Amino acid sequence: MTAATQERMPALYLSHGAPPLADDPVWPGELAAWSAGLPRPTAILVVSAHWEEAPLALGATETVPLVYDFWGFPEHYYRVTYPAPGAPELAASVRKLLRAPGTPVQDVPDRGLDHGAYVPLVEMYPEADIPVLQVSMPTLDPVKLMEIGRRLAPLRDEGVLIVGSGFFTHNLAALRQGGIPAWSAEFDAWGREALQARDVDALLDFTRKSPAGRLAHPRTEHFAPLFVTMGAADAAGELGEQKSVIDGFWMGLAKRSVQFG
């Protein structure tokens, strides 16, 4: 890719919700305000909690379909469209940055954007006029994901918005409990403080260092994209400027979303 902007893009970790996010009275406006305050990206690179595949895979780069990877929702959620252009130049840059002996990269040209990618993008960039590429998470190991982010960091200087899309707490039992479970509030408070302190070691070891880590994330795929984002922000050896742009809870889950840079 050729740099189209002199302004370095931030890297984002966002909580993406589920298709009903679009009907929330607050959250869509928060996402829209967030994107309105960012420089316009030349392209968007998304790592979503909903695509785990090894070796690391690059999704569609021409026509980019949607993956309706959810069940039991009203029909209108399956009619949502997001005809973003593909990003073949970005895909070529990602291949160059990530390919190395022992770390192959594969192409899955018919794999579109899952709801972890398109649900927030519909609210943030509703015109669907920015090229988008989704890549898989080849592992859930925080250290390895952070290294992937570090290798992707040069894309920020080319105007690429790197987005890790997950959920700051993600235990679907919360949907049945009602209110805000103590484990969700405790983990969210711990994560806010760890990020503010730039305590990378604690965040990498969150299942042991945090309160209620295994309750907040019985499986860790929704926290894992944070580490790609952290790596993209940590190329110089420190996390640098970061802020929580969105916080609060949605159906008992912490929707904290963080901007680095």
CORLINUR-V739909 format. One record per backbone hydrogen bond with DSSP energy under -1.0 kcal/mol. CO is the residue of the C=O (numbers start at 0). NH is the residue of the N-H. E is the energy in kcal/mol with one decimal. If there is no record, write none. Layout:
co:CO nh:NH e:E
co:CO nh:NH e:E
//
This chain:
co:10 nh:259 e:-3.0
co:11 nh:163 e:-3.1
co:12 nh:257 e:-2.5
co:13 nh:165 e:-2.7
co:17 nh:20 e:-2.8
co:18 nh:21 e:-1.6
co:19 nh:22 e:-2.1
co:20 nh:23 e:-1.8
co:25 nh:29 e:-1.6
co:26 nh:30 e:-2.3
co:27 nh:31 e:-2.4
co:28 nh:32 e:-2.4
co:29 nh:33 e:-1.9
co:30 nh:34 e:-2.2
co:31 nh:35 e:-2.0
co:32 nh:36 e:-1.1
co:34 nh:37 e:-1.5
co:42 nh:160 e:-2.5
co:43 nh:132 e:-2.5
co:44 nh:162 e:-3.0
co:45 nh:134 e:-2.4
co:46 nh:164 e:-3.1
co:47 nh:50 e:-1.4
co:50 nh:136 e:-2.5
co:55 nh:105 e:-2.6
co:56 nh:135 e:-2.3
co:57 nh:107 e:-3.1
co:64 nh:112 e:-2.5
co:66 nh:68 e:-1.8
co:67 nh:69 e:-1.5
co:73 nh:76 e:-1.7
co:74 nh:77 e:-1.7
co:81 nh:83 e:-2.2
co:84 nh:131 e:-2.1
co:86 nh:90 e:-2.4
co:87 nh:91 e:-2.1
co:88 nh:92 e:-2.0
co:89 nh:93 e:-2.7
co:90 nh:94 e:-2.4
co:91 nh:95 e:-1.9
co:92 nh:96 e:-2.2
co:93 nh:97 e:-2.2
co:94 nh:98 e:-2.5
co:99 nh:102 e:-2.8
co:105 nh:57 e:-2.4
co:107 nh:110 e:-2.1
co:110 nh:59 e:-3.0
co:112 nh:66 e:-3.0
co:113 nh:116 e:-1.9
co:113 nh:117 e:-2.4
co:114 nh:118 e:-1.2
co:116 nh:120 e:-1.5
co:117 nh:121 e:-2.5
co:119 nh:123 e:-2.2
co:120 nh:124 e:-3.1
co:124 nh:127 e:-2.0
co:130 nh:43 e:-2.4
co:132 nh:45 e:-2.7
co:133 nh:58 e:-2.6
co:136 nh:52 e:-1.4
co:140 nh:144 e:-2.4
co:141 nh:145 e:-2.3
co:142 nh:146 e:-1.7
co:143 nh:147 e:-1.8
co:144 nh:148 e:-2.2
co:145 nh:149 e:-2.1
co:146 nh:150 e:-2.0
co:147 nh:151 e:-1.5
co:151 nh:154 e:-2.1
co:152 nh:155 e:-2.1
co:153 nh:156 e:-1.1
co:154 nh:157 e:-1.7
co:154 nh:159 e:-2.0
co:155 nh:8 e:-2.2
co:155 nh:158 e:-1.2
co:158 nh:41 e:-2.6
co:160 nh:44 e:-2.6
co:161 nh:11 e:-2.8
co:162 nh:46 e:-2.7
co:163 nh:13 e:-2.6
co:164 nh:48 e:-2.0
co:165 nh:15 e:-2.8
co:170 nh:173 e:-2.6
co:171 nh:174 e:-1.2
co:172 nh:175 e:-1.4
co:172 nh:176 e:-1.0
co:173 nh:177 e:-1.4
co:180 nh:184 e:-2.0
co:181 nh:185 e:-2.9
co:182 nh:186 e:-2.0
co:183 nh:187 e:-2.1
co:184 nh:188 e:-2.3
co:185 nh:189 e:-2.3
co:186 nh:190 e:-2.9
co:187 nh:191 e:-2.4
co:188 nh:192 e:-2.1
co:189 nh:193 e:-2.7
co:190 nh:194 e:-2.4
co:191 nh:195 e:-2.4
co:192 nh:196 e:-2.2
co:193 nh:198 e:-2.6
co:194 nh:197 e:-1.2
co:197 nh:199 e:-1.7
co:198 nh:202 e:-2.1
co:199 nh:203 e:-2.8
co:200 nh:204 e:-1.3
co:202 nh:205 e:-1.4
co:204 nh:207 e:-1.6
co:204 nh:208 e:-2.6
co:205 nh:209 e:-1.7
co:211 nh:215 e:-3.0
co:212 nh:216 e:-1.8
co:215 nh:169 e:-3.2
co:219 nh:222 e:-1.0
co:219 nh:223 e:-1.9
co:221 nh:166 e:-1.9
co:222 nh:225 e:-1.6
co:223 nh:226 e:-1.6
co:224 nh:228 e:-1.9
co:225 nh:229 e:-2.8
co:226 nh:230 e:-2.3
co:227 nh:231 e:-2.2
co:228 nh:232 e:-1.4
co:233 nh:236 e:-2.5
co:240 nh:260 e:-3.0
co:242 nh:258 e:-2.9
co:245 nh:256 e:-2.4
co:247 nh:254 e:-2.3
co:249 nh:252 e:-1.8
co:252 nh:249 e:-2.6
co:253 nh:168 e:-1.0
co:256 nh:244 e:-2.3
co:256 nh:245 e:-1.5
co:257 nh:12 e:-2.7
co:258 nh:242 e:-2.0
co:259 nh:10 e:-2.3
//
